[in-house]
Amino acid sequence: MFYIIETEEQIQLLKNLGRKGGYVEVISSNDNYHPLLTTTVAVYLRPLDHPEGYIIPISHDEGLNLTKDCVSDILKEYTTLYTFDKKELMYHFILPSVIDLSLLHSMTSYNRLELPRSNSTCNWYYNRFYDFKEINAIIPISKLFEKCEENYKSLGKILHIAIPNGFDFYNKTATSVFFMIERAGLRITYQSFLELFKPNNPVYSIDNNIIYTSYNLYNTTSRPTNAFNSVNFAAIPKAPEFRKAIIPQNDVFVEMDFDGYHLRLLCEQIGYELTDESAHVQLARLYFGKDEIAEDEYAKAKQINFHAIYGKIPPEYAFLEIFDKIQNYINGLWKQFKEQGYVEDPISGKRFTQDLPEMHPQKLMNYMMQSLETSRNILILKDVLMFLQDKKSSLALYTYDAFVFDFDKEDGKETLESLEKIMNQGGKYPIKFKYSSNLVL
């Protein structure tokens, strides 16, 4: 069949078509499985200046299979490659100049992009053999091709969207960072984990008592969620029995938790100085007019600060300098949003535009704080992962204002000290430590 690439002549033809870029879709062994647990069955490639696409078999019985290296060489000839999900593609091929269409759509339309999933033959196989690990290798290659063609047609308009501000930051840096975190996995006590968390199908994400997570980057604020196979790793229940079901692959979990992180990020934006002492204690002293803060006063101060971060400034404390500055910041954001049509994250360059529905000053402030948190953390995560490249320890879990490390004692105390220096950024973001043999931290 003419659309199946098998011969040297066809390979060279396909390489020559790459000057204007193309759309690529990997056909893994099973769409339901975490991509780390799959193999590459075939690759669909559609040159942008060509009226038809092609399918390149790698491990499918209906084709003269090419090696992954050979396919990679073909793909590298393309000046730009568009794909539905760049992070998922990275589990099969690491390529230059890849544009994530789901990210492009989410940053311009503030919606989640979906594929049609309307191919009746593929659906028939998945309805009957959904957990068979090599299901895509037994679906007729002509039907896999049809499905990819349908996907490409559904994405056609997005290919022509102009690249927005901040896109490179997320398309390159963020995607690579969360790809690296996911690969580490989390060790579990298998039976208790299944009973408590009830994953949709254990084989989709668990292998040899290691469960793999998936960070979703396609959210309005760019703050990633982390859920896969019906397990939400960004909101693990606090009850001890849930957290005891997740244990280190090395010696111990070490949680490094930012002190008053959102508050410090906000104070940085408004020019209000905080010391390295607890941010909540510092503000509690202003609220209650004394140096020694009781436990209930600390809790109340945290609540006040939480509301203030998202624009709900308590009237009884509005006279304080910090709240005057916060209100001015909110007013300034809103004025810029109305007059300019957007506001921009100062780190990533991501814009929040008037295409966002039902926007108001407090909501805009909320979005900006979550975006600032995420973009700042992505830069810190990049440095952390680079530092850990030659270590046995790994970053196991990222949860907004806390990083959980799977620490190997052979790496020594100096490794923890270095990680603290990377995270606290010269003392601007003080860190608190917790250690545990499970996630009860």
N, C-alpha and C positions, 0 to 999 in steps of 0.2 A: 504493500500500500504506500502511496506516494508521500503520505504525511509522517511515516515512521522513518526515522533517521538510522541507517544501518551501515552504509558504505562510506568509504573514504571520500568519494566524490560528493556525497550528500553532506558529509561533515564539513568539507571545504566550502561548499555552497552556503551552508548555514553560518559559518564564520564570516563570510563576506557580506552577509546581510546585517551585520552588527553595527554598522557605522552610525545609524540613527537611533540606536538603542532598541530595547525590546521589553516584553513582559515575560516573566518567568514564574512558573508554579511547580513546586516539587510535589510529586505523588509519593507519599511515604507508604509504609507497609500497612498502616491503619490510621485513619483520621482521628479516631477516638483516643488513641494512646498519647501519652506525653511524648513530644518529639524526640527526647533523648532515648526513649525505649523503642524507637522505630528504625527501620532501614530505608534506603532510597530505592524505590521500585522503578521510577521513571521521572523524567523532567519534561514539562511542556514549555515550549519556547515560541513566542510570537514576535517576530521582528516588526517594529512599529511601521515601517514603510512597505509592508508586505501584506497581501490580501488574505493570507492563511497562516495558521500556526503549524507547529511540528511537535511530535512527541519522540523523546529519546529514551528507549528502554535501557535499564541498568540491571534489573533482576526480575524480568517478566518473561514467561515461557513463549510469548507470541512474538518475540523480537530477537534479533541477533544482538545481544546485549553489549553495550559499550562499558568501559570502565568509568568510575567516578572521576578519575584524573582526566580522562579524555573529555568528559562532559564539562568539567571545570575549565578546561582549556577553551572550549567553545564559548562558554559564558563570559570568560574574561576578554573576549574579542568585542564585547558589546560596550559601547561608550557609557550607556546608562541602562540599568535594568530596573523595571518596576515590578513590585511583588505585593501580594495581599498582606503579608505579615513578615517583615524582615527578620525579626527575632527567631521565628520558626524556621525560616530559610537557613539561618546560620547554623542550625543543628546538622545541616547537610552540606552546605557550601559557604565558605567565607570568601566573599567577593567584594571588590571595590565598587563604588558608585551605584549602590542599591538604594532605591527610593521606596519607602514603606507607604503604600497607598492607604492603608487603614489609618496611619498616623496623619497623613496629608488630609484625609477626609475629616478626622476628628479635630484637627487644628483649624480648619476653615469652616466646617459646618456644625461643630460641637455635637456631633452624633456618632454613634457606633456604626461602622460599616459591616454589612452582612452579605454573604454570598447566597445565590439562589437556591442551591441544594434541590434542584427540581429534576435531576436525571433519574428517571424511573428505574432503569436497570441497576444503577449504583445503589439506589435506595432499597431495591429488592434484596440485594446481597447484604446490605448493612442491617436490614430488618431481621434477617435469618442468621447471619454469622457475625454479629456485631463485635464479639470479643475474640474472633480468630485473628491472631496477630498479623498474618500475612494476607489479609483479605483483599487488598488492592492488587496483589499479584495473581489472583484468580479471576478478577473482574476482566472481561474482554478489553483489550487495549483500545479498541475502537470506541468503547463506551467511556473509558477514562479520558480519551481525547475529546469526545463530545462534551463531557462535563467541564473540562478545562476551557473549551471554546465558549461555553455558556458563561463561565466565570469571567472570562476576558470581556465578553460583550457587555456584561453587567457593570464592569468597571471602566468602560470606555471613556465616559465623561470626566472621570477623576484624573485620567492621564493628562488632561489639558489644564488642570488647575495650576495657577501660579504658586510657586513655592513661597510660603509665608515666612515672616520674621520668626526666628527661633527654631525653625524646622531642623536645621543641621544639628543643633544642640541635642535634640531628642532623637533624630534619625541615626546619628552616629554615636554620640557619647552615651546617652541613656540606654539605647538598645543594647550596646555592647556590655554596659555595666550589669544590666539585669539578666542578660544571657549568661554571664559569668557566675552570678549569684545562684541562678537556678541549677546549674550543673553540679553544685555541691550536694544537693539533696539533704534530707533529714532522716536520721535513724529513728525507727519506731519500735515499740513493743507490739508486735504484729496483731495479736488477737485482741488485746485491749483497745488498740487504736481502731480496729474495725468496729468493735462493739460501741465505742463512744462517738466516733466521728462519722461512721456510716458512709464511706465513699461509695459513689455510684457503682463502680466496678473496680475492685482492688487491682486487677491486672493492668488497668489503664495507666496507673501512676506509681505502682509499688514494685520494686524488684530487689530481692535479697534483703528485705526489711529496710530498704531505703525508699522514702517517698519523695517524689519530685513536685515542686511547686511551679507556678506560672504567674509572672507579674504582667498584669494588663496595663499598658501605657496609654490606652486610648480613652482617657477620661477628660472631662471638660477642663479641670484645673491642672491636668497632667500629673496629679498625685496618683501613683499606681495602686491598684488593688492587687491582691495575691490569692487567687482561688483557682483550683483545678479539681476535676472529678468530684464536684460537690463539696469539697473541703475548703473552707475559708481560712487561710493562714494569716490573714491580716486581722482577724477577730477570733483568735483562739479563746474559748471560754476560760475564765479565770479559775474555775473550780479545779482543785489540785489533781483530781483523777484524770482530767483531760491533759494537763500539762505533764504529768508523769509518764504519759504514753509516748512522749518525744524525748529522746535521750541522745547524748553526744556520740559521734563516730570516733572521736578521739578520747580525751580524758575528762573534760569538764566544759560546760557552757559558761561563757563570760559575757554578761550583758553590759554594754556601755551605753548609758542613758544620758542624753543631754539635759542639763538643768534648765528649766524654764525656757525651752528652746524657742517656741513661738514668741514669747515675750521678748527674748533677746533679739530675735530677728526683727521684730517690730521696732524695738528701741534703736536698733541700728539704722532703720529707715528714717526715724523721726529725730535722730541726733540726741537721744537721751542716754547718758552714760550709766552703766551698771558695773559693779565690781565683780570679782569671781566668787563672791559669796552668793548663797541661794537668792535667786532673783525674787522669789515669792516672799522671802523674809525681808529683803530690802524694801519692798513696797508695803509689806504689812506694817513696818515701822511708821511709814507715812500715814497709813489709815488709822492706826490705833495710838499714835503719838508716844511710843515707848520703845525701849531697846530690846527688852526680853519679850519674846512672842510665845504665847501659850499654844498648845496643840490645836485647840478649836479656832483660835485666831488665825493660825497658819492655814487651816482648811478654808476658812472664810475668805482669806486673802487670795487663795488659789482660785476660788469661785469668782471673785470680783475680777481677777486678772483674765480668767478665761472669757468672761463676758466682754471685757474691754477689748480683747484681741480681735473679737468679731464685731466690734462697733457698738456694743451696748454699754455705753459709759454710765455708771451709776451717778445719778444727780447729786447725791450727797458728797461725792468726791470729785465732782467735775472741776472744782477750783484748783486742784493740784496741777502742777506744771506738766506732769506726764500725760494727764488726760486732756489738757489743753492742746498739747502737741499731737496726741492721737486724733483728736477731733479735727485739727487743722489738716492732718494727713488725709483723713477720710474725705474732707471737703475738697482738698486739692485733687485727689484721685477722681472724684465724681465730676469736678469742673473740667478736668482734662478729658474724661470719658465723653462728656456731653459736647464739648467744643471741638475736640480733635477726632472723636469717633472711636477712640480706643485708648487703653493704657497698656504699658509694656513692662514685663518682668525685667528688672535691671540686670539680672544674671543671665538668663537664657535668651532673652529677647522675645519670648512668647507674648502675643498680643491677645487681649480680651477686647473684642469689638462689640459694636452695637447690634450685631447679629445674635448675641446672647439674649434669650427671652427673659422677660420679667426682671430686668436688672434694677437694682436700687443701691444706694451708697454702702449699706452694711454688707450686702451680698457681694459687691465688687471688692470690698475690703477682705472678705472671707476668701474669695478666689485668689486674690493677690498673695495673701499669707500662705495658702496651701501651695501656690506656685513657687514662692520664694523658698519655702521649706524644701520642696522637691528639687529645685534646681541647685540649691546650695548642697543638698545631700548627694546629688549625682556627682558633683565635683569631688566631694569628700570620699564617696564610694570608689571613684576611679583611682584615687591615690591609695586607698586602703587595699584594693585588689592588686594593684601593681606591687605594693609592698609585700603582700602575702604570696606572690608568685613562687618564691623559692622556699616557702615555709610549709610545714605539715598542717598547721592550723588553717581554718577556712572561715569565711563569713557564711553563717548558716541561714540567717533570717534578718530581713530588714523590715522594721515597723515604724517608719516615720521619724520618731524622735529617739529611737533606740536601735542599736545594732547588736545582734547576738552572734558571738564567735564560738565556733567549735574548736576549742583550744587544746593543742597538744603540748604537754609539759616540757617536751624536749626543745621546744622553741624558746623557752626561758622567759624570765620576768622582763627582760629588756624588750621582747616583742610586744608585750602589753604596754610597756611605757612608750614605745614608738607609735603604737596604734592610738594611744591617748593623745600624743602630740599631733598626729595627723588630724584627729577628730576635733580637738579643741581649738585648732587654728590660732595658735599663739596666745591661748588663754581667753579668747573671745567667747568660746562656747564650752564652759566647764562640764566635765564628765563625772558621772557617778558609776561605780562598779558594783556588780552583783555576780556571785558565783553559784553554780548549782550542778548537780548530777542529772538534772532534767530541766524542763522549762518552768518549774515552780521557782520563779526568780523574785 
